[in-house]
Amino acid sequence: MGNGRTSYAAYLFTGMVTWNLFASLINLSMMQLKASGELLKKVHFAAWTPVLGASIVQLIQVALEIAVLIGLFLFFGNIGFTWFLAIPILIGTAFFAQGVGFIFSIMNARSGDVMYIVGVVLGALYFLTPVLYPMSLVESHGGALAWVVKLNPMSWYVQAMHDSMYTLTAVSLLEVAALLIGGFLMFWAGFVIFNKFSEDIGELL
């Protein structure tokens, strides 16, 4: 940690808060669109509204997890101004996850098996994201695995959270901006794709 102490539990929980935000928004987007099928058939409204509504509710749980994380670091005395950088990092993560969730939810609406495939992929991607281990461990071994982990977008969000909350390392403003912009672009792309293919969604669900 930034105060010289070590705690694997704190390290792990920091990564899991970020990963759970990503995975939960994707899974919830797919489930919520499916669950809103009957309502979409009876009432005409934008198909993205129940998806975003459920995601906003999910953010409340994420806020509670962050509160617990802050309490954990207060207990360890691991306090720094870099905490404030976690806010834009998590916002970027949420935008990125929701964009991916939009795309997968519309795919799942047209082919119900997508949800199960995504679940398997997310399970594998979890181990290719530095949640359980530091990025330096992968970099020290090098090889193809290191490149796979580095090319995983979630690795950047999780690593940035570890830096700002656990090691109290100031993430560069350029990197924070890149995470925010990348997340927003993914959100925008997912929203556009969702709107394009959701015109007849009520008939498919």
C-alpha positions as CSV (number, residue, x, y, z in Angstrom):
1,M,0.0,0.0,0.0
2,G,1.0,3.6,-0.3
3,N,1.7,3.8,3.5
4,G,4.3,1.0,3.2
5,R,2.0,-1.8,4.6
6,T,0.6,-4.7,2.6
7,S,-2.8,-6.2,2.5
8,Y,-3.8,-8.7,-0.2
9,A,-7.5,-8.4,1.0
10,A,-7.4,-4.6,0.3
11,Y,-5.7,-5.1,-3.0
12,L,-8.1,-7.8,-4.1
13,F,-11.2,-5.8,-3.0
14,T,-10.0,-2.8,-4.9
15,G,-9.8,-4.8,-8.1
16,M,-13.1,-6.6,-7.5
17,V,-15.0,-3.3,-7.0
18,T,-13.9,-2.3,-10.4
19,W,-14.5,-5.7,-12.0
20,N,-17.9,-6.1,-10.4
21,L,-19.0,-2.8,-11.8
22,F,-18.0,-3.9,-15.3
23,A,-19.4,-7.4,-15.2
24,S,-22.6,-6.5,-13.3
25,L,-23.6,-3.8,-15.8
26,I,-23.1,-6.1,-18.7
27,N,-25.1,-9.0,-17.2
28,L,-27.8,-6.8,-15.9
29,S,-28.3,-5.1,-19.3
30,M,-28.9,-8.5,-21.0
31,M,-31.3,-9.7,-18.3
32,Q,-33.2,-6.5,-18.0
33,L,-33.9,-6.2,-21.7
34,K,-35.2,-9.8,-21.7
35,A,-37.3,-9.2,-18.7
36,S,-38.9,-6.1,-20.2
37,G,-40.1,-8.0,-23.3
38,E,-43.8,-8.2,-22.4
39,L,-43.9,-4.6,-21.3
40,L,-42.3,-3.5,-24.6
41,K,-45.0,-5.3,-26.5
42,K,-47.8,-3.5,-24.7
43,V,-46.4,-0.1,-24.1
44,H,-44.4,2.0,-26.7
45,F,-41.2,3.4,-25.1
46,A,-37.5,3.5,-25.8
47,A,-36.1,0.0,-25.2
48,W,-33.0,1.4,-23.6
49,T,-34.9,3.0,-20.7
50,P,-35.3,-0.2,-18.6
51,V,-31.7,-1.2,-19.3
52,L,-30.3,2.2,-18.2
53,G,-32.8,2.3,-15.3
54,A,-31.5,-1.1,-13.9
55,S,-27.9,0.0,-14.4
56,I,-28.5,3.2,-12.3
57,V,-29.9,1.0,-9.5
58,Q,-26.9,-1.2,-9.8
59,L,-24.7,1.8,-9.3
60,I,-26.1,2.2,-5.8
61,Q,-24.7,-1.2,-4.9
62,V,-21.4,-0.1,-6.3
63,A,-21.4,3.0,-4.2
64,L,-21.9,0.8,-1.1
65,E,-18.9,-1.3,-2.1
66,I,-16.8,1.8,-2.6
67,A,-17.9,3.0,0.9
68,V,-16.7,-0.3,2.4
69,L,-13.4,0.0,0.4
70,I,-12.8,3.5,1.7
71,G,-13.6,2.3,5.3
72,L,-11.0,-0.5,4.8
73,F,-8.3,1.9,3.7
74,L,-9.2,4.2,6.5
75,F,-8.7,1.3,8.9
76,F,-5.2,0.6,7.4
77,G,-4.4,4.4,7.4
78,N,-3.8,4.2,3.6
79,I,-5.1,7.7,2.8
80,G,-4.1,10.0,-0.1
81,F,-5.3,12.7,-2.5
82,T,-5.1,10.1,-5.3
83,W,-8.4,8.8,-4.0
84,F,-10.1,11.5,-6.0
85,L,-8.8,10.0,-9.2
86,A,-10.9,7.0,-8.5
87,I,-14.0,9.0,-9.4
88,P,-13.3,9.6,-13.1
89,I,-11.8,6.1,-13.3
90,L,-15.0,4.4,-12.1
91,I,-17.1,6.7,-14.3
92,G,-15.1,5.6,-17.3
93,T,-15.5,2.0,-16.2
94,A,-19.3,2.4,-16.0
95,F,-19.5,4.1,-19.4
96,F,-17.4,1.4,-21.0
97,A,-19.4,-1.4,-19.3
98,Q,-22.7,0.1,-20.3
99,G,-21.6,0.4,-23.9
100,V,-20.6,-3.2,-24.0
101,G,-23.9,-4.1,-22.2
102,F,-26.0,-2.3,-24.8
103,I,-24.3,-4.4,-27.6
104,F,-24.6,-7.7,-25.8
105,S,-28.2,-7.1,-24.7
106,I,-29.4,-6.5,-28.2
107,M,-27.5,-9.6,-29.4
108,N,-29.0,-11.6,-26.5
109,A,-32.5,-10.4,-27.5
110,R,-32.0,-11.8,-31.0
111,S,-30.2,-15.0,-29.8
112,G,-30.9,-16.1,-26.3
113,D,-27.7,-18.2,-26.1
114,V,-25.5,-15.0,-26.1
115,M,-26.0,-14.5,-22.3
116,Y,-24.4,-17.9,-21.6
117,I,-21.5,-17.3,-23.9
118,V,-20.9,-13.9,-22.4
119,G,-20.9,-15.5,-19.0
120,V,-18.2,-17.9,-20.0
121,V,-16.1,-15.1,-21.7
122,L,-16.4,-12.9,-18.6
123,G,-15.3,-15.8,-16.4
124,A,-12.1,-16.2,-18.6
125,L,-11.6,-12.5,-18.9
126,Y,-11.6,-12.1,-15.1
127,F,-8.4,-14.2,-14.9
128,L,-6.8,-12.1,-17.7
129,T,-7.4,-8.9,-15.7
130,P,-5.1,-7.9,-12.9
131,V,-7.6,-8.3,-10.1
132,L,-6.0,-11.3,-8.3
133,Y,-2.4,-10.3,-9.2
134,P,-0.4,-7.2,-10.0
135,M,0.4,-6.2,-13.5
136,S,4.1,-6.3,-12.7
137,L,3.8,-10.1,-12.1
138,V,2.6,-10.6,-15.7
139,E,5.1,-8.1,-17.1
140,S,8.0,-9.9,-15.4
141,H,7.2,-13.1,-17.2
142,G,6.6,-11.5,-20.5
143,G,5.5,-13.5,-23.5
144,A,2.2,-13.7,-25.2
145,L,0.2,-13.8,-21.9
146,A,1.5,-10.4,-20.9
147,W,0.4,-8.9,-24.2
148,V,-3.1,-10.4,-23.8
149,V,-3.5,-8.9,-20.4
150,K,-2.2,-5.5,-21.5
151,L,-4.6,-5.5,-24.5
152,N,-7.5,-6.2,-22.3
153,P,-9.2,-2.8,-21.8
154,M,-10.3,-3.7,-18.2
155,S,-6.7,-4.2,-17.2
156,W,-6.2,-0.4,-17.6
157,Y,-9.2,0.5,-15.5
158,V,-8.4,-2.0,-12.8
159,Q,-4.7,-1.1,-12.7
160,A,-5.6,2.6,-12.5
161,M,-7.8,1.9,-9.5
162,H,-5.0,-0.1,-7.8
163,D,-2.7,2.8,-8.4
164,S,-5.0,5.5,-7.1
165,M,-6.6,3.6,-4.1
166,Y,-4.1,1.0,-3.1
167,T,-0.6,2.2,-3.8
168,L,-1.6,5.9,-3.8
169,T,0.2,6.5,-7.0
170,A,-1.0,9.5,-9.0
171,V,-2.3,8.3,-12.3
172,S,-1.4,10.8,-15.1
173,L,-4.2,13.1,-16.1
174,L,-3.6,11.9,-19.7
175,E,-4.3,8.3,-18.7
176,V,-7.4,9.3,-16.7
177,A,-8.6,11.3,-19.7
178,A,-8.0,8.4,-22.0
179,L,-10.0,6.1,-19.7
180,L,-12.9,8.5,-19.6
181,I,-12.9,9.2,-23.3
182,G,-12.5,5.5,-24.1
183,G,-15.4,4.7,-21.9
184,F,-17.6,7.4,-23.3
185,L,-16.8,6.3,-26.9
186,M,-17.7,2.7,-26.0
187,F,-21.0,3.9,-24.5
188,W,-21.8,6.0,-27.5
189,A,-21.0,3.2,-29.9
190,G,-23.1,0.7,-27.9
191,F,-26.0,3.2,-27.7
192,V,-26.0,3.8,-31.4
193,I,-25.9,0.1,-32.2
194,F,-28.6,-0.6,-29.7
195,N,-30.9,2.0,-31.2
196,K,-30.3,0.8,-34.7
197,F,-31.3,-2.8,-34.0
198,S,-33.9,-2.3,-31.3
199,E,-36.7,-0.9,-33.5
200,D,-38.5,-4.3,-33.6
201,I,-37.3,-5.6,-30.3
202,G,-40.8,-5.9,-28.8
203,E,-41.6,-8.5,-31.4
204,L,-38.5,-10.5,-30.7
205,L,-38.7,-10.8,-26.9
